[in-house]
Amino acid sequence: MAIIETEIWKANPDRPGTIIFDSSRVAQDVFSDLEAHLTSIGRMPDEYFNLWMDWKNGELFPKDATLACEVNFGGSEGIYLDISIEYKKDMYEYSRETGELGWHNRTVIERFATGKTLGESNDDLDRMNLIASSVTAAFYGYEDGVHARYAAVKHNDPEKTAKTIYGEVKSGDWVIAAPPDEYAYLLGVVTEIVKLGTPEHAAETSNETDNIHIDFTAFEYPPERITEIEERFSGLYGEPKAFEELPLDDVIMAPDMLISISNLSQGEITRLGNLLANCESFCNCFIHPQRGDVKFDTLAGRIEKNLSDYQNALSGYSKQEIIDMAGKICAMSDAHSYLTTYHRYSDDELDFFLQFQNPLDIVADVWCEHRSGFDDMSIIMGHINDRRNDFYYGYPVVSNAGALLPKTLTHSEKPGQAAMSPLPLQKKSQDAGEKTKPPSAKKQSITAQLAIAGAEAKEYNAQRAQNQPATTVKHKKEID
């Protein structure tokens, strides 16, 4: 069986074709999957099965947590199944060693869910223990959801290959169908490749590409994914369809609607197949859902220029200065990758970032401020959305007419170049006729601060060498 996933994974920007941890799943969603699984195999506690209140407000399932089940008689009636999780947690408490109050990271055991039956016989006890073992198996049991059906797939002529959106494939390789095809996010195995121009190809379809035969039933999907697939195809057919009724065992696809995942481990393939969110995140690395949207393309182009200007400016810095700026350089590169490849913007976010000359600088600065890694980008975007008004005072904006307003010194300017101190940017007034006063204190971006510091250091060293007083400068897939 396919295990219940507690983590969301995404494509690795540093190693294309691989995946890395993105974030933990919401605990309520994990519990819902467990509930659906127990229901599907007829092993739900007959009195109740509830998630503990502490996990009902959007809390994430703890990373690297260990889940355990305990079955025992209740104090007054019935038999209970208690599910707990053990994990590391920051606790604000007194330290026994120092006697001081503060934050400490230690192991905690907390209740996650409880089930109950009113029966008290030995048979009831055995059934609750069977349910407990089913819960454990759902998280830690046989997680390879590909082996049984994969072994039964016939591999025809493994010498034939075809080039997909990412990577070449041959018979026996694993693939994911890319959006916006109706088979999007389904995992399958290549069973045959029929090359364009052969008599077999002409007899099959009129596709102008190679025909790739895919068995989309090779992966053993968990119940929640089967439900999602049934709902999707029921909508396409206009009538209810069960998974077993769908003709998914031999679908002819064009290469430009597939992504090869044959280089992933079976564990990574399982993670993708078990959770739709993992498939979406992985595929969006190759097929961005917003490309072609005018606002997104405009923003992506500006972010590309932001990074190019920044990288070009680095040539004017010394080795030591570049070393000192390593954190910002890394943040600029990773933020660029995230913003142009992975992040799915709301219309409101697009409108916000399009107001600025250098939206990449904003994200990289907040990233540096919170000392975050790539895995925390969704959190960083949350910080930015919560503090939007702050950025109008330190980052140059674009006028309503689309022209760039005067800007503060950034890395796109040559190091050592003097810059006029800009007037503080004013916040837009709610009333167009109302004048706004400039803020009492100006805030410069980290980029501006680094540029000025670098310029000052260069000027100081040059003047010191000359023994002068230092002065400060500033398918086609087609299917028959």
N, C-alpha and C positions, 0 to 999 in steps of 0.2 A: 504494500500500500504506500501511497505518497504521504510523507509526514507533513504535519502542520508547521508552516513557517512562522517564525517569530521575528524575522529580520527582512528588510528590504535591501536588495542588491541592485547595483547599476553597472553600466559599462565603465571600464577603467580607462580614463583619458590618457594615461601614460603607457598602457599596453593594450592597444586596440584588439578587440576580440576576446578580452577577458573581462571578468566582473569583480567588483569590490563592494564592501559593505557600505550602504548608504545611511540607513537609520533603522531603529527598531520599529516594529509595528505597534499600532494602538492596541492596548491590552483588551479592550472591549471587542475588537475585531478578531483577535486570537481566540477569545472565549466563544464568540459566535461560530467560528470555524469548528471548534471542538464540539459545540452543541450540535451543529449540523452533522458532524461525523458520527457522533454517538447515536443520533436519530436515524441516520442512514443504515446503521448496522443493527438497529433495534436494541440498543443498550443504554437508554436514558434511565436514570433513577426515576421511579414511578411517583414519588411524592413531589420533589422539586429538585432543580439544579440551577444554582444562582452564582453569579459573579459577586465577589465581595465589593462593598460600596467604595472602598479606597481606590478601585481601579475603574470606576465608571465615569470619570470626568476627563477623559481624553489622555490619561496617563499612558506612557509607552511601556511596553513589556521590557523589563530590564535586560540589557545586553549580557550575554554569558551567564544567564540565570540557570539554575538547576531546579527542575520540577520534581516533586515527590508526592505520592498518594498514601493516605492512611485510612484504613477502614476499621470502624469500631462501633460497639453498641453505644447508644445515647444514654444520658443520665436518667431519663424518664421513659422514653419510648423510641422505637425504631433503630435503624442502623445508618450510620453516617459515613460518607466519603468526603474526606477533607483533602483538598489539593493545595499545597504550599509551594512557594518558590524561595530559593536561597540565592542571594546575590550580594555584591558589594554596594554599599550605599553611604553617602555622606550624611553624617549625623551631627547635629549641633548639641553637644552634651559635655558633661564634665569628664575629664581624663583621669583615670585612676592613677596614672603614673605621675602627672604633673599637678593634679588637683585644680586645673584651670578649665574654664568653660571655653569651648571652641569647636571648630569643625573637625571631624574625624571620619576617615573612611574605614568602615569595618563591615564584616559579614552580618547580614540580617536574614531572618526567616519570617516571611509574611504569608498570611492566608491569601489565596487567589480565588478559589471557588469551593462551594460545598454542595453536595447532593445528599438526598435522604430517601429512604424507603420506610414505610410504617411497619413492614413485616419484621419479625424478630426470630424467625426459624433459621435452622442451619442452611436451608436452601436459599433464604434471603441473604444470609451472610456470604454464601458462595457466589450469588449473583452480583453482589456489590463488589466483591473482590475481582470478579470477572470484568466489571465495568472499570475498576481501577487499573487493571492490566491493559485494558483497551485505551485508557487515557495515556498511560506510559508509552504504549506502542505508537500512539498517534504522534508523539513528539520525538521518540527515540528509537522506534522500531525500524523495520526494513525500509530505508529511505530511498532506495534505488527504484524509482518508478518507471524505469526504462527496460530492465533486463528481460523480463518474461516475453513481452511482445517483440522486443528488438531481436531476440534470438530466433524468432519465427519468420523474420523478414528475409525474403529472397534477394540476394545481391547479384544483379545481372551485369556482367562485363565491367568489372571495377576499373578497367583501363580508360574508359570513356570519362571525360571531365567536362564541366561547364563552369563558367565564371559568373558568380552571383554578385549582389550588391557589395558583399564583403567576402572575399575568399573563393577559391575554387572548390567544387564538390564532385564527388564520384559516388557510385552506388554504395550504400551502407553508411553514408555520412548524415549527421544530424543537421537540420536547418530550422529556422523560424520564418514563418510567413510575415512579410513586412506590411505595415499600413500603407495605403488605405484599403487594401484588398479585403474581401469579405472573410478570408481565412486568416486575417492578421492576428498575430500573437499565438497561433497554433504551432506546436512543435511536431516535427515529422522526420521520417527517415527517407532518404532517396533510395528508391527501389530500382529505378531504371532511368537512363538518359538516352533519349532518341535524338540524334544529331540532325540539324537542319540540312535539307538536301537529300536525305535518304528516302527510299520508297516507304519505309515504315513511318517516317514523319509525315509524308504527304497523305498517307492513309489515315492518320490520326486527326490532325488539325491543320488549319491554314496559318498557324502562328509563323511569324517571321523570325523566330528564335528557336533555339533548341527546346525540346519538350522534356521537362523533368518530372518524372512520376514520383509523387510523394505519398507515403502512408502516414496520415495524421492521427491514426489510432495507435501508433507504436508507443506513445507515451501513456502511462497510466495516470490520468488526471485525478486529483482529489475531488470530492463531491461538489465543493463550491465552484470549481472551475467548470465542471460538467454542466452545472446549472447555468453558468454564464454563457457557455457555448450553445446550450439548448435554447436559451432566450434569444440569443443573437440570430440563430438560424431559423427559429420560429418566426421572427419578424421578417426575415428575408423570404420565407416561403408563404407567409400570410396565414399560417396555421400551426398549431402546436406540434413540435417535433421532439422526439426522444433522441438522446445521443446515439443509441444503437441503430436508429433509423437513418442517420445522416450518412451520405456517401463520402466518407472521409478516408477510406482505406486506399484509394487510388485516384489522386487528384493530379491533373496535368497542370504544371505551373511553368511560367517563363522565368529565366534566371534573374531578371531584374525585379522580381517580386520576392526574392528569398535572401536570407542572410545565413551564411555558414556558421555553425557553432561546433564544428567537428573537433576544434582544438581545445574545447572546454573539457574539464573532467566530468565524470558522470554525476558527481555531487553538485557541480555548478549547473549542469543541465537540469538536474532535479529541482534546484532552487528556481530556475526560470520557469519550468513547467508548473510548479506547485502554486505560484502566485502570479496573478495577472499583472500586478504592479511591477514586478521584476521584469516581466517580458516587455512591458511598455517602456520602462526606463532604458532597457538594453537597446530596443529597436530605435528609440528616439535619438540615440547617439548617431545612427546612420540615416534615419529619415526624420528630420525635425518636423513636428506637426505644424509649426507656424511659418515655415519657409513659404514664400509666395505672398504672405500678408504684407501689405505696404509698410505698416508701422514697424513690424518686426524686422523686415529687410533694411529699413532705414536705420533702425537702432543697431542692428548687427554690423552694418557698414561703418557706422560711427565708432563702435567698439573696436572693430578691426583697425581703424585709423588711430584710435587712442593707443593701442598696443604698439603699432608701427612707429608712431611718433616717440613713444617712450623708449623703445628699443634703440631707435636711431640716436636719441639724446645720450644714451649710455656711453657712446664712443668718446664723449668729451670728459669722462670721469677717469680718475686714477684707479688703479687696481684696488687700493685700500678703500677708496670711497665706494666702489662697487661691492666690495666685501661687506662694508657697513650697511649697504642698502639691500643685502641679500633677501631679507624678509619681505620687503616691498616688491622686489623683482619677482620673487616666487608668487606672491599674492596677485600681482598683475597678470601673470601668465595663467595661473589656475582660475582666477575670476573670469578671464577672457574665455577659457575653455568652457566653464560652466554656463556663462551667460549666452554664448552663441550656439552651444550644442545641447545642453541638458535642460535648462530652465524653461518651463512653460509659463509664459507671462499672462497675467490678466490684462484686460484693456486698460484698467486703471494704472497698472505698473508700467505699461508701454508709454502711456501719456506722461507719467511722472519722469521716467528716465530720459524721454525725448526732449525734455526741457533743458537738459544740461549739455554743455560742450563735451564734457569728459565723464560720462556715466561710469566708465570702467574705473576711474580714479576713486569714485565714491565707494564702490563695492570693495575695492582693494584696501582702501583706508579703514573701512569698518572691519574688514577681515583681519588686518594687522592689529587694530585696536583690541579685538577680542581674542587674538592669538589662536585662531581656529584653523582647522584643516579642511581639506576638500569635503570630507564626510559631513561637515557641519554647515554646508552652504545654505540649506533651507532655513537654518536658524539665523544665519547672517542676513538673509533676505527679510526675515521677520523683524530683526533689529532695524533695518533700513525703513521698512514700512511703518514701524512705530515712531520713527524720528524724522519723518520726511521734512517737516518745517525747518529743522536744523540745517539742512544742506543748502538752503537758499542763501545763507550768509557766508559760506566759505568756498563755493564752487561756481565758476562762471556758467551762466545760463544762455540760452538761445532766445532771441527776441521773438515776439509773436509773428513777425514777418519771416522768421527763419534765419535771420542774420545773426552772426555770432557777436555777442557783446564783448566789451573790453574784458580781458582776463587777468588773473593773477599769474605770477611766475610759476611755470611748471617745468617738468623735465624736458618738454619739447623745445624749450629755449636753451641756448648754448650755456653751459656752465661758465660762470664768471661774468655773464652779461648783466649789466645793471638794469633794474626794473623799477618803474615808478610804482609807488605804493598805491594800489587801487582804492577807490572809494568802496565802502562796504556795500554789498548788494542788498537791495531792499526787497522785503517781502511784498508780494502782491496784495493790494488792499481789497477788501470785500467790496468796497464802494469805489468805482472807477474814478470818481471825482475827488476822493479823499486822499490827501497827501500822507505818505508814511515817513516817519522819521528814521534816519539810519540808526542801527543799533549802537549802543555805547561801546561795545567791545567787538573787535573783528576776529573772525576765526579763519585760519588758513588751513588748507588741506595738508595732509602729511606730505604729499608730493611737493607742495610749495615750500614747506618747511625744509625738506631734504634738499631741494634745489638751492634755496638761499644759503643753507648751512654749507653746502658744497662750494658755492660761489665764494662765500666768505673765507673758507679754508684755503682755497686756491689763491685768492688775492693776498691773504695774510702771509702765506708761505713765500709768495713771489716778492712781496715788499720786504719781508724779513731777510731774504737772501741778498737784497740790494741795500740792506742796512737802512731802510727808510721807515718812517713811522707808519704803522698799519692804520688803514682807514676801512670802515665797514661799508660794503656794497651789498647793496642788496642783489498588367499582366499583359501590365499587358498580360499578364496572365490571361489566356483565353481558355475556357473550359468547354468541351463539347457538351 
